[in-house]
Amino acid sequence: MKKILLTATAFLMLFSCQNDTTETITPNASALTKRGCASQDVLAAQLKADPTLALRMNEIEAFTKNAILTNRLVNGKVEIPVVVNVLYRTTAENISLTQIQSQIDVLNKDFNALNSDYSSVPALFSGVKANVGISFVLQNVVRRSTTTTSWSTDDAMKRSATGIVPTTPTTVLNMWSCNMGGGILGYAQFPGGASSTDGVVMDNNAFGATGTVTAPFNLGRTATHEVGHWMNLRHIWGDATCGSDLVSDTPTHNAANYGVLAYPHYSTCTGTPVEMTMNYMDYTDDRGMYMFSNGQKSRMAAIFVSGGSRSGFGI
């Protein structure tokens, strides 16, 4: 298990390392076979465009660390209202309400340890597996027909001229379903970013657990992963070789993992720990990820308390 140091200098150095990390997959490696999340790429672009974002996120990290150390965490269940924004060019891209609700159902299971594969967590990690205790409720679905063939990570789907603007993002989780290009399954905005672009974007073929979804990303875990980012979780390998995800109870991973790995899978980092490949914040296939850790739960909970970056959703 790794220990973390969250000084302002270390945090800014972490950004510097992460900005050089390429997270998307090439078009030749189809999104149907290999997970691609662009959250870190989007963050790098936002940091470059707005130098003050690093300072805001550093303040969020300091607050998070203090909230965890002083146990100032949510003492109850946060219920998050969700607005799903559907952008479609074809009938298939105009996903059904049934498909949308299936995604909400998956989030409620995964964030409350009600997923059927939660019992598959290996004994090595049974002491740190977490019931996050956050629930989600579908508030509204907004639809717009467009002529856009595929969308990129430039947030065009969130603008009034080309897409759908977010609904009251300080108190509502906005999710966009659209046809993503470049082998990207989705991306999220971390806490601290602009309200006008806040939320989670996903490819319509990885949204939910029925309808147009395609294996191996047909169990709704793309949203679980991206909402994890929206709640301040990093990729488990820290977006760098043997990097830190700022969580103390997850093993150090040397890199992202793909597919479904046989257990145990050992890291090549110092100490060769067994990697937590079944963690939602790795890059494994949907059926290969089924747990959060207690440390990740603490990071997520810290943003919802009074003074936290998403306190508008809290108690």
Secondary structure, 3 states (H helix, E strand, C coil): CCCCCCCHHHHHHHHHHHCCCCCCCCCCCCCCCCCCECHHHHHHHHHHHCCHHHHHHHHHHHHHHHHHHCCCCCCCCEEEEEEEEEEECCCCCCCCHHHHHHHHHHHHHHCCCCCHHHHHCCHHHCCCECCCCEEEEEEEEEEEECCCCCECCCCHHHCCCCCCCCCCCCCCEEEEEECECCCCCEEECCCCCCHHHCCEEEEHHHCCCCCCCCCCCCCCHHHHHHHHHHCCCCCCCCCCCCCCCCCCCCCCCCCCCCCCCCCCCECCCCCCCECCCCECCCCCCHHHCCECEHHHHHHHHHCCCCCCCCHHHCC
